[in-house]
Amino acid sequence: MWEYTDKVREHFLNPKNAGEIENPDGVAEVGSIACGDALKLSFKLDENKRIADAKFKTFGCASAIASASALTEMLKGKTVEEAMKITNQDIADYLGGLPPEKMHCSVLGQEALEKAIENYRGVSHKKPEEEIVCVCFGVTDGEIERAVRQNHLTTVEEVTNYTKAGGGCGNCHEKIQAIIDRVYATKRPEEGPAERPKLSNIQKIRMIEETIDREIRPSLKHDGGDIELVDVVGNRVLVAMRGACATCQASQATMKGFVEWRLKEFVSPELVVEEVAS
């Protein structure tokens, strides 16, 4: 069962702007019913060249409907230039977060927006130089690379969450990993560290839990200890040490030198870990 925010449920159960605009200024169709997700987006400009109306038709899950509904609401009143700055992460944040496995729905919305604006500007959508990497879902190397760069993805699983690539037979996993490796291998030194995307509180908590389970708990259990996530307040991560860690004199050093370091590395450099009694 996916964990949806109240805003996702609202936009799914009562979608805004469903339908199609007659004689739109910009229109695009992305995805395909055969692959499980399809979206048609259209918009109309007013006399001041601002988006007066935007509508959508979609075939997909609750997250796909909610993402498309949210996008149309976000577009109204914006210029085309302002609309171009909307990212898939902005769509997810507007909804209060999406389950990691459903982030591809927000990516579909961003792709539809980009192509609708290209249509308005008379630019061709076709990119014949891109190669189909995931045959199951028709995802190209260019689409995967853009998702990796824009969302700072580092694993095949994350790419699948954001693009669906690799979610079928799995034969493309090696190609996806090669694209990830290429992106980070060719990153210019002057670019500096990649800026992490802004996380909703739900996303932050989920990433903290996943990092604890994957990167922290196994090492602590090896020495007879454990850790429990008590709460997350802003960037303060409140934890309780268990087992051997609860009585170890070096627990503070472990918490700051290991636990906090790992969470800063995998979630956010702004996190501060504090031990509480629980």
GIQUIBEL-V236877 format. One record per residue. N is the residue number from 1. RES is the residue in three letters. SS is DSSP state (@ for helix, = for strand, . for the rest). OMEGA is omega in whole degrees, 0 to 359 (none if undefined). Layout:
# GIQUIBEL-V236877
n->[N & N]
res->[RES & RES]
ss->[SS & SS]
omega->[OMEGA & OMEGA]
This chain:
# GIQUIBEL-V236877
n->[1 & 2 & 3 & 4 & 5 & 6 & 7 & 8 & 9 & 10 & 11 & 12 & 13 & 14 & 15 & 16 & 17 & 18 & 19 & 20 & 21 & 22 & 23 & 24 & 25 & 26 & 27 & 28 & 29 & 30 & 31 & 32 & 33 & 34 & 35 & 36 & 37 & 38 & 39 & 40 & 41 & 42 & 43 & 44 & 45 & 46 & 47 & 48 & 49 & 50 & 51 & 52 & 53 & 54 & 55 & 56 & 57 & 58 & 59 & 60 & 61 & 62 & 63 & 64 & 65 & 66 & 67 & 68 & 69 & 70 & 71 & 72 & 73 & 74 & 75 & 76 & 77 & 78 & 79 & 80 & 81 & 82 & 83 & 84 & 85 & 86 & 87 & 88 & 89 & 90 & 91 & 92 & 93 & 94 & 95 & 96 & 97 & 98 & 99 & 100 & 101 & 102 & 103 & 104 & 105 & 106 & 107 & 108 & 109 & 110 & 111 & 112 & 113 & 114 & 115 & 116 & 117 & 118 & 119 & 120 & 121 & 122 & 123 & 124 & 125 & 126 & 127 & 128 & 129 & 130 & 131 & 132 & 133 & 134 & 135 & 136 & 137 & 138 & 139 & 140 & 141 & 142 & 143 & 144 & 145 & 146 & 147 & 148 & 149 & 150 & 151 & 152 & 153 & 154 & 155 & 156 & 157 & 158 & 159 & 160 & 161 & 162 & 163 & 164 & 165 & 166 & 167 & 168 & 169 & 170 & 171 & 172 & 173 & 174 & 175 & 176 & 177 & 178 & 179 & 180 & 181 & 182 & 183 & 184 & 185 & 186 & 187 & 188 & 189 & 190 & 191 & 192 & 193 & 194 & 195 & 196 & 197 & 198 & 199 & 200 & 201 & 202 & 203 & 204 & 205 & 206 & 207 & 208 & 209 & 210 & 211 & 212 & 213 & 214 & 215 & 216 & 217 & 218 & 219 & 220 & 221 & 222 & 223 & 224 & 225 & 226 & 227 & 228 & 229 & 230 & 231 & 232 & 233 & 234 & 235 & 236 & 237 & 238 & 239 & 240 & 241 & 242 & 243 & 244 & 245 & 246 & 247 & 248 & 249 & 250 & 251 & 252 & 253 & 254 & 255 & 256 & 257 & 258 & 259 & 260 & 261 & 262 & 263 & 264 & 265 & 266 & 267 & 268 & 269 & 270 & 271 & 272 & 273 & 274 & 275 & 276 & 277 & 278]
res->[MET & TRP & GLU & TYR & THR & ASP & LYS & VAL & ARG & GLU & HIS & PHE & LEU & ASN & PRO & LYS & ASN & ALA & GLY & GLU & ILE & GLU & ASN & PRO & ASP & GLY & VAL & ALA & GLU & VAL & GLY & SER & ILE & ALA & CYS & GLY & ASP & ALA & LEU & LYS & LEU & SER & PHE & LYS & LEU & ASP & GLU & ASN & LYS & ARG & ILE & ALA & ASP & ALA & LYS & PHE & LYS & THR & PHE & GLY & CYS & ALA & SER & ALA & ILE & ALA & SER & ALA & SER & ALA & LEU & THR & GLU & MET & LEU & LYS & GLY & LYS & THR & VAL & GLU & GLU & ALA & MET & LYS & ILE & THR & ASN & GLN & ASP & ILE & ALA & ASP & TYR & LEU & GLY & GLY & LEU & PRO & PRO & GLU & LYS & MET & HIS & CYS & SER & VAL & LEU & GLY & GLN & GLU & ALA & LEU & GLU & LYS & ALA & ILE & GLU & ASN & TYR & ARG & GLY & VAL & SER & HIS & LYS & LYS & PRO & GLU & GLU & GLU & ILE & VAL & CYS & VAL & CYS & PHE & GLY & VAL & THR & ASP & GLY & GLU & ILE & GLU & ARG & ALA & VAL & ARG & GLN & ASN & HIS & LEU & THR & THR & VAL & GLU & GLU & VAL & THR & ASN & TYR & THR & LYS & ALA & GLY & GLY & GLY & CYS & GLY & ASN & CYS & HIS & GLU & LYS & ILE & GLN & ALA & ILE & ILE & ASP & ARG & VAL & TYR & ALA & THR & LYS & ARG & PRO & GLU & GLU & GLY & PRO & ALA & GLU & ARG & PRO & LYS & LEU & SER & ASN & ILE & GLN & LYS & ILE & ARG & MET & ILE & GLU & GLU & THR & ILE & ASP & ARG & GLU & ILE & ARG & PRO & SER & LEU & LYS & HIS & ASP & GLY & GLY & ASP & ILE & GLU & LEU & VAL & ASP & VAL & VAL & GLY & ASN & ARG & VAL & LEU & VAL & ALA & MET & ARG & GLY & ALA & CYS & ALA & THR & CYS & GLN & ALA & SER & GLN & ALA & THR & MET & LYS & GLY & PHE & VAL & GLU & TRP & ARG & LEU & LYS & GLU & PHE & VAL & SER & PRO & GLU & LEU & VAL & VAL & GLU & GLU & VAL & ALA & SER]
ss->[. & . & . & . & . & @ & @ & @ & @ & @ & @ & @ & @ & . & . & . & . & = & . & . & . & . & . & . & . & = & = & = & = & = & = & = & @ & @ & @ & . & = & = & = & = & = & = & = & = & = & . & . & . & . & = & = & = & = & = & = & = & = & = & = & . & . & @ & @ & @ & @ & @ & @ & @ & @ & @ & @ & @ & @ & @ & @ & . & . & . & = & @ & @ & @ & @ & @ & . & . & . & @ & @ & @ & @ & @ & @ & @ & . & . & . & . & . & @ & @ & @ & @ & @ & @ & @ & @ & @ & @ & @ & @ & @ & @ & @ & @ & @ & @ & @ & @ & @ & @ & . & . & . & . & . & . & . & . & . & . & = & = & = & . & . & . & . & = & = & @ & @ & @ & @ & @ & @ & @ & @ & @ & @ & @ & . & . & . & . & @ & @ & @ & @ & @ & @ & @ & @ & . & . & . & . & . & . & . & . & . & @ & @ & @ & @ & @ & @ & @ & @ & @ & @ & @ & @ & @ & . & . & . & @ & @ & @ & . & . & . & . & . & . & . & . & . & @ & @ & @ & @ & @ & @ & @ & @ & @ & @ & @ & @ & @ & @ & @ & @ & @ & @ & @ & @ & @ & @ & . & . & = & = & = & = & = & = & = & = & = & . & . & = & = & = & = & = & = & = & = & @ & @ & @ & @ & . & . & . & @ & @ & @ & @ & @ & @ & @ & @ & @ & @ & @ & @ & @ & @ & @ & @ & . & . & . & . & . & = & = & = & = & . & . & .]
omega->[179 & 177 & 182 & 176 & 178 & 182 & 175 & 180 & 180 & 181 & 176 & 183 & 180 & 185 & 178 & 170 & 175 & 179 & 184 & 180 & 175 & 181 & 182 & 174 & 178 & 181 & 178 & 174 & 179 & 182 & 178 & 179 & 181 & 180 & 175 & 181 & 176 & 183 & 172 & 181 & 177 & 178 & 182 & 179 & 175 & 184 & 178 & 179 & 172 & 183 & 182 & 182 & 177 & 181 & 181 & 166 & 182 & 171 & 181 & 185 & 179 & 181 & 179 & 179 & 181 & 181 & 180 & 178 & 180 & 181 & 181 & 177 & 181 & 185 & 188 & 179 & 182 & 169 & 178 & 180 & 178 & 180 & 181 & 183 & 180 & 179 & 177 & 178 & 176 & 179 & 179 & 180 & 178 & 180 & 182 & 180 & 176 & 174 & 181 & 183 & 183 & 180 & 179 & 179 & 177 & 177 & 178 & 178 & 179 & 180 & 179 & 179 & 181 & 183 & 176 & 178 & 175 & 178 & 178 & 182 & 179 & 180 & 180 & 177 & 193 & 176 & 186 & 182 & 181 & 183 & 175 & 178 & 179 & 182 & 183 & 184 & 175 & 183 & 184 & 177 & 179 & 179 & 178 & 181 & 179 & 179 & 179 & 183 & 185 & 185 & 176 & 181 & 183 & 182 & 177 & 180 & 179 & 178 & 178 & 179 & 186 & 185 & 187 & 179 & 181 & 182 & 180 & 184 & 179 & 183 & 183 & 184 & 181 & 179 & 178 & 179 & 179 & 178 & 178 & 180 & 181 & 180 & 184 & 178 & 183 & 179 & 183 & 181 & 183 & 179 & 181 & 181 & 178 & 178 & 181 & 178 & 178 & 183 & 169 & 181 & 179 & 179 & 181 & 180 & 181 & 180 & 177 & 179 & 181 & 180 & 177 & 182 & 187 & 191 & 189 & 186 & 181 & 180 & 180 & 180 & 179 & 180 & 177 & 181 & 178 & 181 & 179 & 175 & 182 & 183 & 173 & 181 & 185 & 177 & 177 & 179 & 183 & 183 & 174 & 179 & 184 & 176 & 182 & 181 & 183 & 183 & 182 & 179 & 181 & 185 & 179 & 178 & 178 & 183 & 183 & 186 & 182 & 184 & 182 & 180 & 180 & 180 & 176 & 183 & 188 & 183 & 182 & 179 & 182 & 185 & 175 & 183 & 178 & 178 & 178 & 176 & 180 & none]
